[in-house]
Amino acid sequence: MTTLLPTVPGYVTGIVDTDPLTLQCGACGALAVKTGDQSTGAFMVLSDFRFCRNEHPHGVRRCKACREDHKTECARCKAND
C-alpha cells in the first residue's frame, strides 16, 4: 500500500492536491491526477474514484478495484457503480 497523503484542508477526504487536482484511494493509495482541459466534474466522474460518507465519520474515497474488493460496502455505493 502506498502512503496516504493528507487531505487538502477544507476539502473532502481523498482530495490531496488542487493544482493539479489529485484524488487518492483511501484503501490502496492509488492516485488519479486531472490532466488537460477536462472539466473538474468530468474528471471526478471519469476517474472512477468514489466518495462514501456512510462507512466512516469523515468519509472514504476508493478506486474501483478497492470498491469491488471491499466486502462491507454500503448499498448506496453499489447502486451508483
C-alpha positions as CSV (number, residue, x, y, z in Angstrom):
1,M,0.0,0.0,0.0
2,T,1.2,3.5,-0.8
3,T,1.5,6.1,1.9
4,L,-1.7,8.1,2.2
5,L,-1.2,11.8,1.6
6,P,-3.0,14.3,3.8
7,T,-6.3,15.7,2.6
8,V,-6.2,19.4,1.5
9,P,-7.6,21.5,4.3
10,G,-11.2,22.4,3.6
11,Y,-11.8,19.6,1.1
12,V,-13.4,16.2,1.5
13,T,-11.3,13.2,2.3
14,G,-9.2,11.9,-0.6
15,I,-8.5,15.2,-2.4
16,V,-4.8,15.5,-1.8
17,D,-3.9,18.3,-4.2
18,T,-5.7,21.0,-6.1
19,D,-3.1,22.0,-8.7
20,P,-3.4,19.7,-10.5
21,L,-6.5,18.2,-8.9
22,T,-5.4,14.9,-7.4
23,L,-7.6,12.2,-5.8
24,Q,-6.3,9.3,-3.6
25,C,-7.9,6.0,-2.8
26,G,-8.1,5.6,1.0
27,A,-7.6,1.9,0.7
28,C,-4.7,1.2,-1.6
29,G,-3.3,4.8,-2.0
30,A,-3.7,4.9,-5.8
31,L,-3.7,8.4,-7.3
32,A,-5.8,9.9,-10.1
33,V,-4.5,13.2,-11.4
34,K,-6.5,15.6,-13.6
35,T,-4.7,16.5,-16.8
36,G,-5.5,18.5,-19.9
37,D,-8.7,20.5,-20.5
38,Q,-11.1,18.1,-18.8
39,S,-13.6,19.8,-16.5
40,T,-13.4,19.1,-12.8
41,G,-16.8,17.5,-12.8
42,A,-15.9,15.2,-15.7
43,F,-12.6,14.3,-14.0
44,M,-14.4,13.4,-10.7
45,V,-16.8,11.1,-12.5
46,L,-14.4,9.6,-15.1
47,S,-11.6,8.9,-12.5
48,D,-13.8,6.2,-11.1
49,F,-12.8,7.1,-7.5
50,R,-16.0,7.4,-5.4
51,F,-16.6,9.1,-2.1
52,C,-18.8,7.5,0.6
53,R,-19.8,9.1,3.9
54,N,-21.7,6.0,5.1
55,E,-18.7,4.0,6.2
56,H,-16.5,6.4,8.2
57,P,-17.2,9.7,10.0
58,H,-15.1,11.6,7.6
59,G,-15.9,9.5,4.5
60,V,-13.8,7.2,2.4
61,R,-12.7,7.7,-1.2
62,R,-12.0,4.4,-3.1
63,C,-10.8,3.4,-6.6
64,K,-13.0,1.0,-8.5
65,A,-10.7,-2.0,-7.7
66,C,-10.9,-1.4,-4.0
67,R,-14.7,-0.8,-4.0
68,E,-15.1,-4.2,-5.7
69,D,-12.8,-5.8,-3.1
70,H,-14.5,-4.2,-0.1
71,K,-16.9,-6.6,1.4
72,T,-19.0,-4.3,3.6
73,E,-19.5,-1.5,1.0
74,C,-22.8,0.3,1.5
75,A,-25.8,-0.4,-0.7
76,R,-25.9,3.2,-1.9
77,C,-22.3,2.9,-3.3
78,K,-23.1,-0.4,-5.0
79,A,-26.2,1.1,-6.7
80,N,-24.1,4.0,-8.0
81,D,-21.4,1.8,-9.7
